[in-house]
Amino acid sequence: MKKTKAIAALIGALCFTLPYFAHAQDALDFGSADFGSDVSDDFGGASQGAKSAGLSVGGEAKIDFRYYVDSRNSDGDNKSFSDWDTYIKPKGKIELAYEGSKTEADVKFAFNKDVIADYPFDIIDEMTLRAYLGNFVLEGGKMKVVWGKGDKLHVLDNFNANDYTDFIIPDYIDRRIAEPMVRLVWNAPKDVGIVNSLRVEGVYAPFMTADRYGSGMWQPAEMSELKAKVTVAAAGVIGATFPGGIITPTITVDHMKMLSHANSLAGNNFYPNLYRLKYGQAGVRATATLGTWDVGLSYYTGRSKKASVNAAKLRSYVETYLKTGNAAEGDKFIDYDRLHVFGAEGAKTFGGFNFRAEAAYTMTNDFAGSDAAIRNHSIGWVFGFDKDLPLSNLNVNVQTIGTCVLNDGGVRDNGRYDVDYNANGIYTNDKIVVNISDSWNHEKIKPELSVIWGIEREDLIVMPQITWNVADSFDIIASGLFIHAFDADKSEFPAFRHNSFVQLGMKYRF
């Protein structure tokens, strides 16, 4: 029993990182509200003029009551109404902002149980210091920088990782994890020919944060599979080391030492140390208006926020650590691929439609597509539009997002040990996202419906929501999520197919 517990402790740290969640990023980039607003920076932008100094304070308090209507018992049958799994989460935000004549400072604090207990660094959700220097704007702090012209769907937004501990329920910008970085923006002093509002920005971050994933109900199937593999490897190492069992006091001591090392490995020891310059990020982006088109070009170099697993090194790492209690960084079987992302983006209004698009070519160090431990080159895209309809205040937003893994022949040759491997041979991932929103009674009542359809994976996600402003700053929000996998073997979210819920929340803004 002690051996089993120690081996299980080996894989405890995997509860907060997903090294093998190969294709989920695309699907999880969708917010649940307010598709009509663009969270990305406006194209162009003018220099800040003189203004009066002032300090402002704001924030919000919110509590959500969630009920999982598809809760299952140990036999796999639906639970009765009285036995539904419940989720209650209070949270709050405080925002401080100071504006000087040529300077600004913004600080946003976020409070909830998970942040306080597991990620205290993120109590400061964002902190930005800004100086206006003629045609230049200099920013530094713990920031969220959004690149791309998609509406809360992006293939060019690479600086910040995503927090998926509550799946895709929070809004896009709330899922982004702020990163210490510096940004310098140059706004062209005048237009030249058809080139208007030219803007060039450079961003540098000295390290990175990896994507976060949930445990329990929101633990991806790929995580469970990897945990099982690590457990098997640990059991194999211990069994091979003591084939005859514990028969002498000396062997007993060695056995207990190995079990102690197994317990210590339950920390973050098999993850690379991301607080090193090799995990730094940098990029440059130029945007402008050409006639009636908003266009942009960008380049990013950094690391993937999704971990890659080197299956060939897993057992050797476990063996080394169990025997010595330590292992070098180069011996670890988890890493984050170096990326070079070349991007283009554009937007145009035509006939009452607001069109937007992004395209990305992602290059890794696996140029031949034959290295099983490194993801292949890929291309990604976003295309869509939104339109206000002449009925009530109705807005319809339709977008598609997709990726395609290149050189998939190498993946097929490597088989299941390749980080890009898909058991169904599917190396494209396309989704259609539709959002319909309206407002009634002088915008006191705001209904909204978001639908996500995974074309190749046959996943359906439906997220209805209605917000009732009962007083000036007090809202009651009824929402829900329905998730269905038409083919569990193809599904991107097989572990989540019974996680449908209804939710009631209250929010106060101040």
Number of C-alpha atoms within 10 A of each C-alpha: 6 9 15 12 12 22 24 20 18 25 25 15 16 23 18 20 22 25 25 21 21 18 16 14 16 19 22 17 22 24 20 23 21 17 26 17 9 14 19 17 12 11 20 19 16 16 17 16 9 11 11 8 12 11 12 10 12 12 15 16 16 18 16 19 15 20 21 21 22 20 21 17 12 7 7 9 10 15 17 12 12 6 14 18 16 14 12 12 13 15 16 16 19 18 19 15 17 15 16 15 14 17 19 18 18 17 19 20 16 19 18 15 12 13 16 13 8 10 10 14 9 19 15 18 24 20 22 19 18 20 18 18 14 13 14 20 20 17 21 19 20 22 24 22 19 18 21 32 30 29 26 24 29 26 29 28 20 23 31 24 21 25 21 23 22 15 19 18 18 17 16 22 18 15 24 22 22 24 23 19 23 19 20 17 22 21 20 19 14 10 12 10 8 11 14 19 21 23 22 20 18 18 19 20 23 18 21 27 19 21 23 20 22 19 16 9 14 16 23 23 17 18 22 17 12 19 19 14 16 19 20 14 19 26 18 14 20 19 12 11 16 14 9 9 13 13 9 9 9 9 15 14 12 16 20 13 16 23 25 15 20 25 20 18 23 18 15 15 18 25 18 18 14 16 12 11 11 14 21 18 22 20 20 17 19 19 26 25 21 14 11 12 12 22 22 23 20 21 19 23 22 24 24 23 24 23 23 24 24 19 18 12 15 19 18 16 20 27 20 15 22 25 20 11 19 16 17 12 14 10 16 20 22 21 24 22 22 20 21 21 23 18 24 22 24 22 23 16 15 9 6 11 15 15 20 22 25 26 24 23 20 23 20 19 15 17 14 12 21 19 18 24 23 23 30 27 22 19 19 22 24 26 23 22 21 22 18 18 12 8 8 10 13 16 19 18 21 19 22 20 26 21 22 18 19 20 17 20 12 18 25 17 13 18 15 14 17 23 24 27 21 16 11 9 11 15 18 17 20 20 22 19 21 20 23 22 22 19 18 13 8 7 13 14 17 18 19 21 19 23 19 20 19 21 14 15 22 17 23 19 17 19 22 20 20 19 20 19 18 11 10 10 11 17 19 19 19 19 21 20 20 18 19 20 21 14 12 15 13 18 19 25 22 18 18 18 19 19 19 19 21 18 18 17 18 18 19 17 15 13
